[in-house]
Amino acid sequence: MNILNKPAFNQLERTLNASTMRQRVIADNIANVDTPLFKRAEVRFEELLQNEMNGPALQGFRTDPRHFQLGGAATPEPQIVRDNSSAVNNNLNNVDIDYEMSLMAKNQLRYNVMVQQVNSEIKKAHMAIGIRG
């Protein structure tokens, strides 16, 4: 049994993956700030995760992965969503560099907090099994 294979640690892992994906998407938006007709994208994850956490507490037990999911939400995966409805520039590009840079800074802070939390979970696991260092 893997001591780190628990729901809280798995949730941290998914959040780190979403943050990594978000960093790539924001960097792509910034790289295309002057590209005509480019439409910015963003990553949706936190609201999907929140919906999962607020979902029903009961969940059916599946004996086969091909069975239908009963109760509870499936594990959310980050989704890239493109904003095709707005235009900020005359070339119909909708990337606002100031907004993207602030999103990048916010995402970096979120990522750093999640890495600290993962490190804390690993230290707790080490203490639980008696590893020093």
N, C-alpha and C positions, 0 to 999 in steps of 0.2 A: 504494500500500500504506500502510495506517495503521500508524504505528510503535507505537501503543498497543494495537493489535489482536493481543494475544498472550495465551496461556492465563492467565498470572499476573495480568495486568491485568483480564481478563474475570472471573476468580475474585474479585478485589477488588470489582469492580462488583456482582456477585451478592451478595456478603457485605454490602455497603452497602445494597443493596435489601432484603435480609432484615432488617437492623437497623432500617431505616426502618419496615418493616411491623411489626416487633416493638414498636417505640415506639408505634405507633397501637393495637395490640392491648392493650398494657399500659395505655395511657391510657384505653381503653374499659373495661377491667377496673376501674380505679380510679374512673372516673365512675359505674360501676354497683355500687359497694360496698354500697349500701343498697337495691338493687332486689331485691324478693322473687323468688325462683326463678331469678335470674340465675346462669349458670354461666360461670366464667372460661375464657378461651382462652389459648393460647400458640402460638408460632411454632416449628416444627421446621425447621431448616435445617442446622446444623452437623453433625449426625450423618448427614444425607443426603449432604453434601459429603464427609465423611470416608469414607463407603462408596464414593463415586465415586473418591476418590483411592486407596483400597486395592483397587479393582477390578482386573480383568485388564488387563495392559499392552497386549495386542493388541486392535486394533479394526479391523473391516472397513471398507473404503472404499465409500461410497455414491455412485453416480453420479446418483441421483435422490432427492429428499427423501421420496418415497413408498416407497422400499425399506426393508426391515426393518433395524433396528440390529443389527449383529453385534459381539459382544464389547463391553467397556466399558459404562459406564452412560450413560444420557442425562443431559444437563445438569440437575442438580437445581434445582427451584424451591421456594421456601419454602412451607410448608404451615401453615395455621391449624388447630389441633386444639382442640376444646372438651372440657373435663373435665366430663362429665356424671355421674361416679360418686361424687363427694364432696360433702359439705355441711359448711360451717364454722359457719354462723349458724343461729339458730332459724327464719329465714324461708327456709331451704334454699338460700341464696346461699353460694357457696364462695369468695368473694374475701377474702383476708387482706391488708389494706392494708399491713402491714409487709413482707410478702413481696413484694408488687407493687412497693413503693417501692424495695426492694433490687434487684429485677430491673431496674427502670428505671435505677438508678444504674449497675449492671453493664453494661447495654446502652449507656448513654451513653459509658462508658469504652471499650467495644469499638468503638463508632462513631468516637470520636475517634482511636483507634489506626489504624483503617482509613483515615480521611481523611488522616492523616499519611503512611501508606504510599502512597496514591494520589498525594499531592503529591510524594513522593520519586520515584515512577515517572515522573511528568511532568517533573520536573527532570532525571532521567537521559535522557529522550527529548530534551529541549531541548539538553542537552549533546551528545548524539550527533549532532544535526543542526546544531549550532553556533549556537543562539539564546542570547543573553545576556539576563539579567534576572531 
